[in-house]
Amino acid sequence: MKLNLCVCTALVLAVGAAACTKSSPTRPTDAASVADAATASVKDAATGITITSPTPVTPADGTKFKYTDQPLTLTINNAAATSGTITYSFQVASDSGFSNVVFSKDGVAAGSGTTSLKIDTLAGNKDYFWRARAVAGGATGPYSKARTFNVGPQIVIQPPTLVSPANGAQSGGSSPTFTIQNSSRTGPVGTMVYSFAISNSSAFASILASNVVAEGGGGQTTATVSANLTPNATYYWRVQAIDSTNNVQSQFSDVWSFKYVPFDMRQAQIFDNPPDVGSWPETAHITSVNFTVDAFLVDFDKRDSPDRWPDTPFGDGSLQYTLGLCGNRNGTWMCSAVVQFWYGRDLGASTPPSYVGQNWFYDARWGGLLGYQPQDGETVGIWVGAGNLRGQAYTAASCPRVCERSNVAMVQWHNNDPALYTFTLPGGRTLGLKRH
């Protein structure tokens, strides 16, 4: 049956009459396309039903949304009809002529006064147009005036890449330290943070401890996670990247295992050094450990500062500090400071990392450290002590001048590949691990 529609400029439902200004084509869909923005209603000649167009409410014309605001909800003020139960059809298109409809929904039941519809997620970084119309008693009303909105670009964050401790390696210290390669991402990300988590299960059925830290510089981020861990037990760690500004998260990283080997220098075995050096005041802080093929360069905050450790007499000259190493051998931490540095001595005087076993711990003076050569990825402790510690038996009680040491910086050993570790200074900046 052909329908004769009359496009009206006003609808007076109380009397069921309309002021008609133009005859529509014979199909309701054509009638809708002919009705212009000012069209208020159409009358179906076959059924006698007059229907108004709904009025868009939200989103307002020209609204800009973040991609993460989706799914969006379209809301209209309800239309009116002289007869029949009203339902609604919604359309969203990528062009103002609605030739490329990207979402549509028919048969939407009317709400009370207004009607809302949650639409599918749309592609980002695009402008869209939307409209709606009413259907009642077999007659189709005119589309509302179209409105436009914009969906911003999608933010995609890849999972971070785990760096250290290596899968299956050890982690020491009072609290384990973990390092990741920062996540790659696309889109306008905001403030990036990383959530580090430890579990006693590879499936992460329970989280033992976690820490959320800001993204570090140099392409990598390091975090310390405080947890009550059992010595020499195996645990698992993973990390998730989070754009805290836009509330966008990556998938979780891979899951790596590590063996927790706690470290307390006061409990470590000391060789060829003052026997109570582990209990000396910790007045300095390691700032960086730089592994190269030719040396590992260790710097600390009291090496060249105004309050630097003083020089102590040594032979015909003086020494400022001694560089030391702690390693875990068969479950026991052992430490010794070996290389003596006078003020201004090049940091590269340590020794090539792959020669520590033969250049540092070459005879029985170093007891359990005799011949000790750390393996790639093994967790070791790096530290320095004031003055000459090598071959000394004095204690803090009989200290000849200054008996102080630095913290013990836990790092993963690198024999033949470069790696730079930088650390948090009290009240200072935080940096991470960076591979060259």
Buried (B, 14 or more C-beta within 10 A) or exposed (E): EEBEBBBBEEBEEEEEBBEBEBEBBEEBEEBBBBBEEEBBBBBBBEBEBBBBBBBBBBBEEEBEBBBBEBEBEBBBEBBBBBBBEBBBBBBBBBEEEBEEEBBEBEEBEBEEEBBEBEBEEBEBEEEBBBBBBBBBBBBBBBBBBBBBBBBBBBBBBBBBBBBBBBBEBBBBBEBBBBBBBBBEBEBBBEEBBBBBBBBBEEEBEEBBBBBEBEBBBEEBBBBBBEBEBEEEEEBBBBBBBBBBBBEBBBEBBEBBBBBBBBBEBEEBBBBBBBEBBBBBEBBBBBBBBBBBEEBBBBBBBBBEEEEBBEBBEBEEEBBBBBBBBBBBEEEEBBBBBBBBBBBEBEBEEBBBBBBBBEEBBEEEBBEBBBEBBBEBBBBBBBBBBBBBBBEBEBBEEEBEEBBBBBBBBBBBBBBEEEBBBBBBBEEEEBBBBBBE
